[in-house]
Amino acid sequence: MQPAQLDEFTYASDPQLSPDGRHVAYVVTQIDVEANTYRSRIWLIGTAAEAAPRPLSAGEHRDGQPRWSPDGSTLAFTSTRTTDSDGTKKSTLHLMPFDQPGETALIHTSDEAMSSLTFSPDGRWLAFGMRTRSADYAVTDHAAREPRKIENMLFMLNGEGFISDRPAHVYVAALDGSGEVRNLTPGQHECGRPSWFPESDRIAIDYNPLTSTGEARVAVVTLDGGLRPISDPVGSASAPVVSPDGRQIAVTGSDDIETLFENAHVGLLSPTAVSAPAWLTRSLDRTWSPFMTATSPTWDALGLIGAIEDRGNIHVYRIDVDGADPTLLIGGDRSVTAWSTGSIDGADAIVFAASNPTTPSEIYVSVAGEERQLTAVSASWTARTNPVPAEHFLAPSGAEDVDAWIYRPKDFDPTKTYPMLLNIHGGPFTQYGNYYFDEFQMQVDAGYVVVCSNPRGGSGRHADWGDAVRGPKHKKPGTGWGSVDYDDVMAVTDEALRRFDFIDPDRLGVLGGSYGGYMTSWIVSHTDRFAAGCSERAANNLLSLEFGSDFAGFFNGEMGPHHFDDPEEYLRMSPVSYVRDINTPLLIVHSEDDLRCPVEQATQLFVSLQILGKDVEYWLFPNESHELTRSGSPKHRQRRAEIILEYFGRKL
């Protein structure tokens, strides 16, 4: 894969099994670099082996989130089919008749995106999440708008901008033709992810009262707007899913709201009283809230189904509601990113989206344990680009081995030596592993050996692994950022050089984004082993990050003390404190509208290195957030890849 081929990239996602088990609705996404936009359309495929797929929408817009009505007669979906007078795309909500006469109906139009569509069991209502703008947004003269009144710490969000005057709420749309759309949760709190009770009179929701402790709670709201929290505020609970009989609510969370980045578990809440969840998954010490998986735990006829991150994979498990150990349903060297459940010809079935290192996300079906691939939307793409597979290896570091992967260069010749790019993931509580990653394929196509790993502090392992890099003054003390995580990635480098003699030790590069950018900045300030580095959307000054990020005030959940009580602890772990020791040529890449790691994080490092006369380059992308590499404009994503490959081409 080359940067210029980004607009050929195609993948499938969000599979939804019809109530009768005969069809799967799903989304196919393509990138249009020339138009600088993403296009997605809804497709349908039968679950019978001989079925052929067919499109249900045109694909000129961003159609997504297909959801079946309880009787299977209608599909709800979102789109961007309406344009404002100034050319701005609006979000739209539609109902499409299925296997019956009728036209697609427009239900609602909004300036804000709609999410988490879900039909009431009686089919009379459609619930969804959406931000509610204040009246001041109607004032077209921005210079005449009222100032924003900030009353809590969560007043902005990366990729969203200011949210204090447009909080997230839960809405319902009446499906009786009246056109009624009603906000069930007005007020200064954040609500979302609705799940209906079987009587269709109440909804379980995510509920954040926007306190200084960052509560993540579950509440029940009635159709007349009565809201009642049901989860204990001491811990965290979110992503509620009501059981078919309405007597239990499955949630994902933990016992301690003050501790960020830890293994989340699945538990049960009672809908009748405030309580802490009864956790069901403690026996399998992995996080049950995978970073790449959009699907919450789901109920089926046999109980609960959930997913975990496990040493580079994302697997799906059956969760026993009586507390027995979870059992594996979907495994393998791959990452499952979404699923839905039901029955096909009377047998329990799961349809799911999954990816592996050489295959972008496709749709599969598993019936009574027998699995079959339904789609091949990326087949022509992979035939043209011939992706390079990943090879897993273990690197000893301390008392445990670190999971690592190597990708050999395209057209690999074992008699030659090659430069290596060590990639470091963000988080830190995430993982690299068995999924298709366009950046790695671009790097191998450009002639590099690509190495990545999951050092301590990341997810996919036991709880102590994730806790290892908490600050030494944390109530769950670790050794802090830039300690054993640094040891691990250097151990991976050493092991790769020992195992693979085709890597040139004098042409090593290191790069990463977010926490991976932090670790890149830390590495080049603590060793001269690398010939070049790229620090992208990095956290470089943890002290200013704690009072400047959209997550300001919450990083102490990772570091330990508050920044005003112990600023030296934050500076001790900050790469900017060691700029005099940076001798490695460094490329800095950042986005102007990044709120997670604000642009000053990059500028501080750049200015310091400029003053010191170091070899540094700085590229700043306008109108982009922290998510540039995942959802930024296609032109900017392509240009970013070109800049990074050109830089390492010069330096290595």
FENHUDA-V872600 format. One record per backbone hydrogen bond with DSSP energy under -0.5 kcal/mol. NH is the residue of the N-H (numbers start at 1). CO is the residue of the C=O. Records with the same first field share a line. If there is no record, write none. Layout:
NH: CO + CO
This chain:
5: 2
6: 3
8: 5
9: 6
11: 29
12: 361
13: 27
16: 25
18: 23
21: 18
24: 45
25: 16
26: 43
27: 13
28: 41
29: 11
30: 39
31: 9
32: 30 + 37
33: 31
36: 32
37: 32
39: 30
40: 61
41: 28
43: 26
44: 54
45: 24
47: 22
51: 48
54: 44
56: 42
57: 42
63: 40 + 61
64: 78
67: 76
69: 74
72: 69
75: 96
76: 67
77: 94
78: 64
79: 92
82: 90
84: 88
87: 84
90: 82
91: 110
92: 79
93: 108
94: 77
95: 105
96: 75
98: 73
105: 95
107: 93 + 105
108: 93
110: 91
115: 129
118: 127
120: 125
123: 120
126: 173
127: 118
128: 171
129: 115
130: 169
131: 113
132: 167
133: 131
134: 165
137: 134
138: 135
139: 136
140: 138
142: 140
144: 141
145: 142
150: 148
151: 149
155: 153
157: 161
160: 157
161: 157
163: 155
164: 155
166: 163
169: 130
171: 128
172: 182
173: 126
174: 180
175: 124
182: 172
184: 170 + 182
185: 170
189: 187
190: 208
191: 168
192: 206
195: 204
197: 202
200: 197
203: 221
204: 195
205: 219
206: 192
207: 217
208: 190
209: 207
214: 211
217: 207
219: 205
220: 228
221: 203
222: 226
223: 201
225: 222
228: 220
230: 218
231: 218
232: 275
235: 232
236: 254
237: 216
238: 252
241: 250
243: 248
246: 243
249: 269
250: 241
251: 267
252: 238
253: 265
254: 236
257: 234 + 255
259: 256
260: 258
265: 253
267: 251
268: 278
269: 249
275: 230
278: 268
279: 277
280: 266
281: 266
284: 281
285: 283
286: 284
288: 264
293: 290
294: 292 + 337
295: 337
298: 305
300: 303
303: 300
304: 319
305: 298
306: 317
308: 315
309: 287
310: 308 + 313
311: 460
313: 310
314: 334
315: 308
316: 330
317: 306
318: 327
319: 304
320: 318 + 324
321: 319
323: 320
327: 318
329: 316
330: 316
334: 332
335: 355
336: 314
337: 335 + 353
338: 353
340: 351
342: 349
344: 347
347: 344
349: 342
350: 366
351: 340
352: 364
353: 338
354: 362
355: 335
356: 359
359: 356
362: 354
364: 352
365: 372
366: 350
367: 370
368: 348 + 366
370: 367
371: 369
372: 365
374: 363
375: 363
379: 376
382: 378
383: 379
384: 380
385: 381
386: 382
391: 406
392: 390
393: 404
395: 402
396: 394
397: 400
400: 397
402: 395
404: 393
405: 452
406: 391
407: 450
410: 444
412: 409
416: 413
418: 502
420: 507
421: 449
422: 420 + 509
423: 421 + 451
424: 511
430: 428
434: 312
435: 433
441: 437
442: 438
443: 439
444: 440
445: 441
446: 442
447: 444
448: 443
449: 419
450: 407 + 448
451: 421 + 449
452: 405
453: 423
454: 403
457: 465
458: 455
459: 430
465: 462
466: 462
467: 463
468: 464 + 465
469: 466
470: 467
471: 558
473: 559
474: 471
477: 474
478: 471
479: 468
480: 470
483: 480
487: 483
488: 484
489: 485
490: 486
491: 487
492: 488
493: 489
494: 490
495: 491
496: 492
497: 493
498: 494
499: 495
500: 496
501: 499
503: 500
504: 418
505: 503
507: 504
509: 420
510: 532
511: 422
512: 534
513: 424
514: 536
516: 513
518: 514
519: 515
520: 516
521: 517
522: 518
523: 519
524: 520
525: 521
526: 523
527: 523
531: 508
532: 508
533: 585
534: 510
535: 587
536: 512 + 534
537: 589
539: 514
540: 538
545: 541
546: 542
547: 543 + 544
548: 544 + 545
549: 545
550: 595
552: 549
553: 546
554: 551
557: 554
558: 555
559: 555
560: 556
561: 559
565: 562
566: 562
569: 566
570: 566
571: 567
572: 568
573: 569
574: 571
576: 540
577: 574
578: 575
579: 576
581: 578
582: 579
583: 524 + 581
584: 524
585: 531
586: 615
587: 533
588: 617
589: 535
590: 619
592: 621
593: 624
594: 591
595: 593
601: 598
602: 599
603: 599
604: 600
605: 601
606: 602
607: 603
608: 604
609: 605
610: 606
611: 607
612: 608
613: 610
614: 609
616: 614
617: 586
619: 588
621: 590
624: 621
628: 625
630: 627
631: 627
632: 627 + 628
637: 633
638: 634
639: 635
640: 636
641: 637
642: 638
643: 639
644: 640
645: 641
646: 642
647: 643
648: 644
649: 645
650: 646
651: 647
652: 648
